[in-house]
């Protein structure tokens, strides 16, 4: 998602210490539950130039920004999604303090379509209602679909083994 909110000029200047960034008032529909930080934390990401993004964590009226390179933002995003997916799985107990760096995300649902003419997309619904949308070019979409279909089939060797087991005699041989 793209947010139309932009960082304040002071927050965008890397020479400005983060502690001096003036607080921004956030418009909310309902008051968030209170925490020791003065309210529920809110998260947003804003662009910070051609090759940087800023993760903004807001507690109450204060914003705390962390400048990240795109690769760092991608690493953080995967870690957060993986941890949320693992934590949301009630059947899987994970001890406190376990580092989750990546995982196989449980796909609860999916939708395929186009976001525009000739622009195929796949939306995945993960644990906790998280949705990820992936856009493909036509060749990549065809290759992805072909590979998924192929991986969902039982391999020929396994199908052949099942057929041969059914045909094998049930009793002892040559008695």
LINPEDA-V850625 format. One record per residue. RES is the residue in three letters. PHI is phi in whole degrees, 0 to 359 (none if undefined). PSI is psi in whole degrees, -180 to 180 (999 if undefined). D_LAST is the distance of its C-alpha to the last C-alpha in whole Angstrom. Layout:
RES & PHI & PSI & D_LAST
RES & PHI & PSI & D_LAST
//
This chain:
UNK & none & 151 & 72
UNK & 246 & 130 & 76
UNK & 259 & 142 & 78
UNK & 276 & -7 & 82
UNK & 288 & 138 & 83
UNK & 240 & 157 & 84
UNK & 287 & 154 & 85
UNK & 292 & 156 & 89
UNK & 303 & -36 & 91
UNK & 294 & -39 & 91
UNK & 290 & -29 & 87
UNK & 281 & -19 & 87
UNK & 275 & 114 & 89
UNK & 295 & -16 & 87
UNK & 279 & -15 & 90
UNK & 279 & 122 & 90
UNK & 298 & 144 & 89
UNK & 298 & -32 & 86
UNK & 293 & -22 & 88
UNK & 266 & -2 & 91
UNK & 294 & 124 & 90
UNK & 295 & 143 & 91
UNK & 292 & 147 & 89
UNK & 253 & 139 & 88
UNK & 276 & 133 & 88
UNK & 256 & 136 & 85
UNK & 274 & 125 & 85
UNK & 232 & 152 & 83
UNK & 283 & -42 & 82
UNK & 227 & 147 & 82
UNK & 296 & 134 & 82
UNK & 287 & 159 & 79
UNK & 297 & 145 & 78
UNK & 283 & 141 & 80
UNK & 230 & 180 & 79
UNK & 293 & -15 & 80
UNK & 268 & 1 & 81
UNK & 99 & 10 & 83
UNK & 153 & 171 & 81
UNK & 293 & 140 & 77
UNK & 292 & 147 & 77
UNK & 237 & 144 & 77
UNK & 237 & 142 & 75
UNK & 209 & 163 & 76
UNK & 230 & 132 & 76
UNK & 233 & 152 & 79
UNK & 288 & 147 & 79
UNK & 229 & 28 & 81
UNK & 130 & -177 & 82
UNK & 292 & -24 & 80
UNK & 225 & 31 & 78
UNK & 213 & 152 & 78
UNK & 230 & 161 & 77
UNK & 235 & 122 & 78
UNK & 273 & 123 & 76
UNK & 247 & 122 & 78
UNK & 249 & 123 & 78
UNK & 248 & 131 & 80
UNK & 239 & 116 & 81
UNK & 59 & -131 & 84
UNK & 273 & -3 & 87
UNK & 261 & 141 & 86
UNK & 249 & 137 & 83
UNK & 237 & 118 & 82
UNK & 253 & 142 & 81
UNK & 236 & 121 & 78
UNK & 278 & 131 & 78
UNK & 228 & 146 & 75
UNK & 283 & 158 & 74
UNK & 305 & -40 & 72
UNK & 295 & -38 & 69
UNK & 293 & -40 & 70
UNK & 296 & -40 & 70
UNK & 296 & -43 & 66
UNK & 297 & -43 & 65
UNK & 296 & -43 & 67
UNK & 299 & -45 & 65
UNK & 296 & -43 & 62
UNK & 297 & -42 & 62
UNK & 293 & -45 & 64
UNK & 297 & -43 & 61
UNK & 297 & -45 & 58
UNK & 295 & -42 & 60
UNK & 297 & -40 & 61
UNK & 294 & -43 & 57
UNK & 294 & -44 & 56
UNK & 293 & -29 & 58
UNK & 281 & -14 & 58
UNK & 276 & 102 & 54
UNK & 295 & -25 & 54
UNK & 282 & -12 & 50
UNK & 244 & 110 & 51
UNK & 272 & 128 & 53
UNK & 239 & 121 & 55
UNK & 298 & 147 & 57
UNK & 302 & 141 & 61
UNK & 92 & -3 & 62
UNK & 288 & 127 & 59
UNK & 277 & 124 & 60
UNK & 247 & 113 & 58
UNK & 258 & -30 & 59
UNK & 195 & 164 & 57
UNK & 198 & 174 & 53
UNK & 274 & 116 & 51
UNK & 285 & 131 & 54
UNK & 285 & 114 & 52
UNK & 273 & 116 & 53
UNK & 269 & -20 & 54
UNK & 190 & 164 & 55
UNK & 208 & 158 & 56
UNK & 221 & 134 & 59
UNK & 243 & 146 & 59
UNK & 180 & -156 & 62
UNK & 235 & 140 & 65
UNK & 268 & -9 & 68
UNK & 185 & 173 & 70
UNK & 302 & 122 & 70
UNK & 74 & 16 & 67
UNK & 237 & 82 & 67
UNK & 294 & 150 & 63
UNK & 216 & 156 & 62
UNK & 227 & 126 & 60
UNK & 250 & 129 & 61
UNK & 248 & 134 & 58
UNK & 257 & 120 & 58
UNK & 255 & -175 & 57
UNK & 302 & 152 & 57
UNK & 64 & 21 & 61
UNK & 77 & 9 & 62
UNK & 290 & 135 & 62
UNK & 238 & 138 & 62
UNK & 236 & 131 & 62
UNK & 248 & 133 & 63
UNK & 238 & 130 & 62
UNK & 256 & 139 & 64
UNK & 239 & 161 & 63
UNK & 271 & 168 & 64
UNK & 301 & -44 & 62
UNK & 295 & -42 & 60
UNK & 293 & -37 & 59
UNK & 296 & -44 & 58
UNK & 297 & -45 & 56
UNK & 296 & -41 & 54
UNK & 297 & -47 & 54
UNK & 298 & -43 & 52
UNK & 297 & -45 & 50
UNK & 293 & -40 & 48
UNK & 295 & -43 & 48
UNK & 297 & -41 & 46
UNK & 294 & -41 & 44
UNK & 287 & -21 & 43
UNK & 277 & -12 & 42
UNK & 273 & 152 & 40
UNK & 284 & 131 & 36
UNK & 302 & 151 & 35
UNK & 304 & -43 & 34
UNK & 302 & -42 & 31
UNK & 292 & -41 & 30
UNK & 298 & -41 & 30
UNK & 296 & -43 & 28
UNK & 301 & -43 & 25
UNK & 298 & -41 & 26
UNK & 294 & -45 & 25
UNK & 294 & -35 & 22
UNK & 295 & -38 & 20
UNK & 294 & -33 & 21
UNK & 274 & -13 & 19
UNK & 295 & 141 & 16
UNK & 297 & 146 & 13
UNK & 279 & -32 & 13
UNK & 268 & 174 & 9
UNK & 291 & 148 & 7
UNK & 269 & 141 & 6
UNK & 61 & 30 & 4
UNK & 278 & 999 & 0
//
